[in-house]
Amino acid sequence: MWSLGSSIVGGIAFIWGAPWRQGEALRVFRTLQRATLGIALAVVVMLFVYPEAFSNRLAIYSETLDPRSPTSELVHRTRDYPLKNFLDAFDYDRWPYGYGIGTISLGGQYVSRFFHVRPPVAVWKAVLEH
C-alpha cells in the first residue's frame, strides 16, 4: 500500500514539477505511462510463470485489504489503531509532560550534532559540578 501510494504521489509530483512550456510534461506523461505498462506486463508475466504463488499472494491481499473481509487489516491499521493510540495518550493525568518518551534527549543529540554544541545533559552536569 505504501509503494502504491508513494508511486501515485511521486507521479503527481513529477507532473506538477514538469516545465509545461518547454514540452517536458509530455515526456513525463510518456515515462509514467511506460512505467505503468511495464508494471502491468510484469504482473501478467508473473500470473503465467508462477500462477500458484501469484494467486496465493492475491488471496492474502484481498483478505487483508478488502474492507468487506472479516480479516481486513486496512481500516484497523490506517484509522482505528492510530486513533486509539492517540486517544490513549490523553488518558494519563500528566500527559503534557510526556512520561519520559525520549524526545528531549533525541532533540539534544541532533542540536549538539548540527550546531556543534555540547548536549544539554552535559551542560547541566557541568553546571551542577561547579
N, CA, C and O of each residue as an XYZ file, in Angstrom:
520
protein
N       0.832     -1.190      0.000
C       0.000      0.000      0.000
C       0.877      1.255      0.000
O       0.584      2.231     -0.690
N       1.965      1.211      0.790
C       2.852      2.376      0.804
C       3.513      2.577     -0.556
O       3.671      3.709     -1.013
N       3.892      1.494     -1.192
C       4.519      1.604     -2.513
C       3.547      2.175     -3.530
O       3.912      3.026     -4.341
N       2.307      1.703     -3.485
C       1.296      2.211     -4.404
C       1.035      3.689     -4.142
O       0.984      4.492     -5.074
N       0.871      4.041     -2.883
C       0.631      5.448     -2.541
C       1.806      6.331     -2.909
O       1.623      7.433     -3.425
N       3.019      5.847     -2.644
C       4.212      6.628     -2.977
C       4.362      6.814     -4.478
O       4.764      7.884     -4.935
N       4.041      5.782     -5.244
C       4.162      5.920     -6.699
C       3.115      6.888     -7.245
O       3.398      7.633     -8.183
N       1.933      6.889     -6.682
C       0.906      7.841     -7.132
C       1.316      9.266     -6.790
O       1.242     10.160     -7.634
N       1.749      9.476     -5.545
C       2.175     10.824     -5.138
C       3.400     11.257     -5.942
O       3.491     12.411     -6.361
N       4.345     10.332     -6.161
C       5.527     10.670     -6.959
C       5.179     11.024     -8.391
O       5.747     11.958     -8.959
N       4.242     10.278     -8.982
C       3.806     10.602    -10.347
C       3.164     11.973    -10.434
O       3.430     12.736    -11.363
N       2.320     12.281     -9.463
C       1.688     13.608     -9.439
C       2.741     14.696     -9.257
O       2.660     15.753     -9.882
N       3.728     14.437     -8.400
C       4.790     15.429     -8.179
C       5.614     15.655     -9.445
O       5.974     16.789     -9.758
N       5.914     14.573    -10.176
C       6.659     14.730    -11.425
C       5.864     15.551    -12.432
O       6.422     16.422    -13.100
N       4.576     15.285    -12.546
C       3.749     16.043    -13.483
C       3.654     17.498    -13.044
O       3.738     18.407    -13.869
N       3.480     17.714    -11.752
C       3.362     19.078    -11.226
C       4.638     19.881    -11.489
O       4.583     21.055    -11.854
N       5.788     19.227    -11.296
C       7.050     19.949    -11.422
C       7.613     20.012    -12.825
O       8.651     20.638    -13.042
N       6.962     19.387    -13.771
C       7.476     19.399    -15.137
C       7.296     20.785    -15.766
O       6.262     21.428    -15.589
N       8.308     21.227    -16.494
C       8.180     22.518    -17.184
C       7.205     22.393    -18.358
O       7.535     21.800    -19.385
N       6.032     22.939    -18.204
C       4.973     22.793    -19.193
C       5.283     23.547    -20.484
O       4.905     23.094    -21.564
N       5.944     24.656    -20.392
C       6.179     25.482    -21.587
C       7.212     24.873    -22.525
O       7.142     25.082    -23.736
N       8.165     24.127    -21.986
C       9.186     23.527    -22.838
C       8.762     22.169    -23.382
O       9.535     21.542    -24.105
N       7.577     21.699    -23.066
C       7.109     20.421    -23.572
C       7.620     19.222    -22.778
O       7.473     18.080    -23.212
N       8.216     19.478    -21.627
C       8.736     18.376    -20.827
C       7.628     17.591    -20.141
O       7.826     16.426    -19.796
N       6.480     18.197    -19.939
C       5.374     17.496    -19.281
C       4.927     16.295    -20.105
O       4.551     15.266    -19.542
N       4.963     16.412    -21.423
C       4.594     15.294    -22.288
C       5.571     14.133    -22.108
O       5.159     12.974    -22.124
N       6.848     14.430    -21.938
C       7.838     13.373    -21.687
C       7.571     12.696    -20.352
O       7.727     11.482    -20.226
N       7.169     13.481    -19.351
C       6.864     12.905    -18.045
C       5.651     11.996    -18.151
O       5.649     10.898    -17.594
N       4.618     12.441    -18.861
C       3.437     11.603    -19.069
C       3.801     10.285    -19.751
O       3.347      9.218    -19.336
N       4.612     10.362    -20.784
C       5.007      9.154    -21.505
C       5.828      8.220    -20.621
O       5.657      7.003    -20.680
N       6.714      8.778    -19.806
C       7.520      7.962    -18.909
C       6.649      7.269    -17.874
O       6.836      6.085    -17.592
N       5.706      7.995    -17.312
C       4.799      7.388    -16.343
C       3.918      6.329    -16.994
O       3.622      5.298    -16.389
N       3.509      6.583    -18.208
C       2.689      5.611    -18.941
C       3.492      4.335    -19.205
O       2.970      3.231    -19.047
N       4.744      4.480    -19.602
C       5.591      3.313    -19.855
C       5.867      2.540    -18.571
O       5.887      1.309    -18.581
N       6.079      3.250    -17.468
C       6.315      2.579    -16.186
C       5.083      1.790    -15.749
O       5.202      0.664    -15.267
N       3.908      2.379    -15.917
C       2.671      1.683    -15.569
C       2.463      0.469    -16.466
O       2.053     -0.591    -15.993
N       2.739      0.617    -17.735
C       2.632     -0.505    -18.665
C       3.623     -1.609    -18.319
O       3.283     -2.789    -18.397
N       4.833     -1.244    -17.941
C       5.839     -2.228    -17.538
C       5.424     -2.996    -16.287
O       5.638     -4.205    -16.201
N       4.835     -2.304    -15.325
C       4.367     -2.964    -14.104
C       3.218     -3.916    -14.433
O       3.180     -5.043    -13.938
N       2.293     -3.469    -15.260
C       1.176     -4.336    -15.641
C       1.673     -5.562    -16.402
O       1.173     -6.666    -16.187
N       2.640     -5.381    -17.279
C       3.222     -6.507    -18.017
C       3.916     -7.477    -17.073
O       3.807     -8.690    -17.247
N       4.623     -6.965    -16.083
C       5.293     -7.829    -15.103
C       4.276     -8.631    -14.302
O       4.520     -9.797    -13.992
N       3.148     -8.032    -13.965
C       2.101     -8.749    -13.232
C       1.524     -9.865    -14.091
O       1.294    -10.969    -13.598
N       1.290     -9.594    -15.360
C       0.752    -10.629    -16.261
C       1.760    -11.761    -16.433
O       1.380    -12.932    -16.432
N       3.034    -11.427    -16.578
C       4.068    -12.463    -16.702
C       4.122    -13.302    -15.422
O       4.225    -14.527    -15.490
N       4.053    -12.659    -14.276
C       4.029    -13.402    -13.009
C       2.832    -14.338    -12.941
O       2.936    -15.455    -12.436
N       1.710    -13.882    -13.447
C       0.499    -14.701    -13.421
C       0.690    -15.987    -14.228
O       0.208    -17.044    -13.822
N       1.384    -15.910    -15.360
C       1.566    -17.091    -16.199
C       2.764    -17.942    -15.787
O       2.723    -19.164    -15.930
N       3.819    -17.330    -15.283
C       5.020    -18.085    -14.921
C       4.863    -18.756    -13.557
O       5.215    -19.925    -13.396
N       4.335    -18.021    -12.576
C       4.156    -18.547    -11.220
C       2.695    -18.393    -10.796
O       2.396    -17.572     -9.929
N       1.779    -19.164    -11.386
C       0.362    -18.938    -11.098
C      -0.018    -19.245     -9.649
O      -0.850    -18.550     -9.068
N       0.585    -20.279     -9.065
C       0.212    -20.639     -7.690
C       0.698    -19.586     -6.692
O      -0.055    -19.169     -5.812
N       1.935    -19.163     -6.828
C       2.476    -18.144     -5.925
C       1.723    -16.828     -6.088
O       1.433    -16.146     -5.105
N       1.410    -16.479     -7.325
C       0.690    -15.230     -7.569
C      -0.721    -15.278     -6.987
O      -1.179    -14.305     -6.388
N      -1.413    -16.414     -7.161
C      -2.780    -16.499     -6.636
C      -2.785    -16.519     -5.108
O      -3.707    -15.981     -4.495
N      -1.767    -17.134     -4.476
C      -1.682    -17.102     -3.022
C      -1.503    -15.682     -2.497
O      -2.154    -15.286     -1.530
N      -0.632    -14.926     -3.127
C      -0.413    -13.546     -2.700
C      -1.650    -12.684     -2.958
O      -1.995    -11.817     -2.156
N      -2.295    -12.932     -4.066
C      -3.516    -12.186     -4.379
C      -4.612    -12.488     -3.354
O      -5.365    -11.593     -2.967
N      -4.702    -13.740     -2.919
C      -5.700    -14.104     -1.904
C      -5.395    -13.423     -0.577
O      -6.307    -12.938      0.093
N      -4.134    -13.381     -0.193
C      -3.762    -12.717      1.065
C      -4.071    -11.233      0.987
O      -4.615    -10.661      1.931
N      -3.728    -10.602     -0.135
C      -4.002     -9.175     -0.277
C      -5.503     -8.886     -0.256
O      -5.944     -7.912      0.354
N      -6.277     -9.728     -0.916
C      -7.721     -9.474     -0.947
C      -8.346     -9.700      0.425
O      -9.303     -9.016      0.787
N      -7.815    -10.651      1.193
C      -8.362    -10.896      2.530
C      -7.988     -9.790      3.511
O      -8.787     -9.441      4.380
N      -6.793     -9.238      3.385
C      -6.343     -8.239      4.357
C      -6.630     -6.804      3.945
O      -6.691     -5.924      4.803
N      -6.809     -6.545      2.652
C      -7.021     -5.173      2.197
C      -8.465     -4.862      1.828
O      -8.825     -3.691      1.708
N      -9.288     -5.865      1.649
C     -10.686     -5.627      1.304
C     -11.455     -5.231      2.564
O     -11.522     -6.021      3.506
N     -12.033     -4.034      2.607
C     -12.754     -3.604      3.812
C     -13.945     -4.489      4.160
O     -14.381     -4.505      5.312
N     -14.473     -5.217      3.197
C     -15.614     -6.104      3.463
C     -15.193     -7.435      4.071
O     -16.040     -8.164      4.587
N     -13.914     -7.769      4.026
C     -13.428     -9.036      4.554
C     -13.426     -9.002      6.082
O     -13.085     -7.977      6.672
N     -13.805    -10.117      6.736
C     -13.789    -10.126      8.204
C     -12.380    -10.063      8.781
O     -12.217     -9.682      9.940
N     -11.364    -10.425      8.011
C      -9.976    -10.354      8.486
C      -9.245     -9.133      7.933
O      -8.015     -9.114      7.888
N      -9.988     -8.127      7.518
C      -9.386     -6.941      6.922
C      -8.554     -6.168      7.936
O      -8.996     -5.912      9.056
N      -7.361     -5.806      7.534
C      -6.472     -5.010      8.369
C      -6.390     -3.570      7.881
O      -5.786     -2.726      8.542
N      -6.981     -3.286      6.753
C      -6.837     -1.966      6.146
C      -7.409     -0.867      7.040
O      -6.715      0.099      7.358
N      -8.654     -1.010      7.439
C      -9.283      0.018      8.267
C      -8.648      0.041      9.645
O      -8.433      1.108     10.220
N      -8.348     -1.141     10.173
C      -7.766     -1.209     11.511
C      -6.415     -0.502     11.564
O      -6.161      0.281     12.480
N      -5.556     -0.770     10.599
C      -4.207     -0.212     10.642
C      -4.132      1.236     10.177
O      -3.208      1.954     10.560
N      -5.059      1.672      9.381
C      -4.979      3.050      8.885
C      -5.791      4.031      9.705
O      -5.448      5.212      9.750
N      -6.861      3.581     10.361
C      -7.699      4.509     11.103
C      -7.843      4.133     12.571
O      -7.536      4.941     13.447
N      -8.302      2.927     12.849
C      -8.656      2.559     14.221
C      -7.452      2.497     15.152
O      -7.482      3.078     16.236
N      -6.408      1.812     14.753
C      -5.240      1.623     15.612
C      -4.532      2.943     15.933
O      -4.289      3.216     17.109
N      -4.190      3.774     14.938
C      -3.536      5.043     15.284
C      -4.429      5.973     16.104
O      -3.947      6.658     17.006
N      -5.730      6.002     15.795
C      -6.639      6.863     16.542
C      -6.766      6.406     17.990
O      -6.792      7.231     18.904
N      -6.847      5.097     18.201
C      -6.939      4.562     19.561
C      -5.688      4.903     20.360
O      -5.786      5.335     21.509
N      -4.519      4.714     19.764
C      -3.279      5.033     20.470
C      -3.151      6.520     20.745
O      -2.653      6.911     21.801
N      -3.586      7.343     19.828
C      -3.541      8.790     20.043
C      -4.439      9.183     21.210
O      -4.032      9.964     22.069
N      -5.651      8.652     21.246
C      -6.566      8.984     22.335
C      -6.133      8.368     23.656
O      -6.390      8.946     24.713
N      -5.476      7.196     23.622
C      -4.973      6.586     24.850
C      -3.893      7.433     25.508
O      -3.722      7.371     26.726
N      -3.172      8.210     24.739
C      -2.131      9.060     25.320
C      -2.717     10.111     26.246
O      -2.029     10.578     27.154
N      -3.966     10.493     26.041
C      -4.592     11.518     26.869
C      -5.296     10.947     28.103
O      -5.896     11.702     28.868
N      -5.234      9.626     28.309
C      -5.855      9.010     29.483
C      -5.061      9.248     30.757
O      -5.608      9.106     31.851
N      -3.806      9.601     30.650
C      -2.963      9.824     31.820
C      -3.113     11.255     32.316
O      -3.346     12.178     31.536
N      -2.976     11.422     33.626
C      -3.143     12.749     34.208
C      -2.082     13.737     33.747
O      -2.374     14.907     33.502
N      -0.866     13.263     33.632
C       0.241     14.172     33.309
C       0.696     13.994     31.855
O       1.895     13.998     31.577
N      -0.253     13.839     30.936
C       0.097     13.606     29.539
C       0.881     14.742     28.906
O       1.667     14.468     27.998
N       0.726     16.024     29.323
C       1.520     17.059     28.647
C       3.030     16.939     28.889
O       3.824     17.516     28.146
N       3.429     16.188     29.931
C       4.844     16.096     30.264
C       5.561     14.976     29.540
O       6.791     14.950     29.542
N       4.855     14.058     28.927
C       5.467     13.065     28.059
C       5.920     11.781     28.701
O       6.210     10.828     27.978
N       5.999     11.694     30.004
C       6.386     10.459     30.688
C       7.706      9.888     30.200
O       7.840      8.669     30.093
N       8.664     10.718     29.908
C       9.986     10.227     29.543
C      10.039      9.463     28.243
O      10.663      8.403     28.183
N       9.406      9.963     27.206
C       9.393      9.245     25.933
C      10.655      9.479     25.115
O      10.795      8.917     24.029
N      11.565     10.287     25.608
C      12.861     10.441     24.963
C      12.950     11.557     23.953
O      13.961     11.662     23.259
N      11.958     12.379     23.841
C      12.031     13.426     22.817
C      13.051     14.498     23.184
O      13.690     15.066     22.298
N      13.211     14.780     24.447
C      14.185     15.803     24.845
C      15.596     15.308     24.560
O      16.417     16.052     24.022
N      15.882     14.073     24.913
C      17.231     13.570     24.700
C      17.550     13.436     23.214
O      18.675     13.711     22.797
N      16.569     13.014     22.410
C      16.819     12.917     20.972
C      17.042     14.289     20.365
O      17.937     14.473     19.540
N      16.233     15.247     20.773
C      16.418     16.595     20.255
C      17.784     17.148     20.624
O      18.424     17.829     19.822
N      18.229     16.852     21.836
C      19.545     17.307     22.273
C      20.658     16.717     21.442
O      21.643     17.394     21.150
N      20.514     15.458     21.056
C      21.527     14.832     20.199
C      21.661     15.562     18.874
O      22.769     15.859     18.428
N      20.523     15.850     18.246
C      20.571     16.496     16.936
C      21.039     17.942     17.034
O      21.780     18.413     16.171
N      20.619     18.643     18.065
C      21.077     20.023     18.243
C      22.578     20.039     18.449
O      23.278     20.855     17.850
N      23.082     19.144     19.293
C      24.523     19.140     19.544
C      25.309     18.740     18.301
O      26.411     19.243     18.084
N      24.766     17.852     17.488
C      25.484     17.427     16.293
C      25.499     18.512     15.223
O      26.547     18.797     14.643
N      24.343     19.120     14.959
C      24.263     20.081     13.860
C      24.863     21.438     14.198
O      25.425     22.101     13.327
N      24.747     21.857     15.458
C      25.241     23.177     15.832
C      26.567     23.120     16.579
O      27.076     24.148     17.026
N      27.125     21.921     16.714
C      28.425     21.715     17.351
C      28.482     22.325     18.744
O      29.433     23.024     19.095
N      27.457     22.050     19.522
C      27.432     22.472     20.918
C      27.341     21.223     21.787
O      27.030     20.132     21.309
N      27.619     21.408     23.064
C      27.530     20.271     23.974
C      26.070     19.924     24.202
O      25.214     20.808     24.227
N      25.786     18.644     24.367
C      24.400     18.250     24.657
C      23.915     18.874     25.951
O      24.724     19.136     26.841
N      22.622     19.118     26.082
C      22.089     19.760     27.284
C      22.395     18.986     28.558
O      22.589     19.600     29.608
N      22.445     17.669     28.502
C      22.743     16.889     29.706
C      24.143     17.208     30.194
O      24.372     17.367     31.393
N      25.091     17.304     29.245
C      26.459     17.613     29.627
C      26.553     19.016     30.201
O      27.343     19.261     31.113
N      25.764     19.931     29.681
C      25.761     21.299     30.194
C      25.249     21.307     31.628
O      25.833     21.967     32.487
N      24.174     20.589     31.896
C      23.629     20.560     33.250
C      24.573     19.868     34.213
O      24.676     20.281     35.369
N      25.264     18.829     33.773
C      26.250     18.173     34.630
C      27.380     19.133     34.975
O      27.838     19.183     36.116
N      27.830     19.902     33.967
C      28.894     20.855     34.209
C      28.447     21.952     35.184
O      29.218     22.376     36.044
N      27.218     22.399     35.043
C      26.717     23.438     35.958
C      26.587     22.901     37.377
O      26.916     23.597     38.338
N      26.117     21.684     37.512
C      25.936     21.105     38.844
C      27.258     20.760     39.510
O      27.355     20.792     40.737
N      28.281     20.428     38.725
C      29.581     20.101     39.307
C      30.294     21.330     39.824
O      31.086     21.208     40.758
N      30.061     22.501     39.273
C      30.762     23.706     39.707
C      30.038     24.346     40.793
O      30.471     25.382     41.298
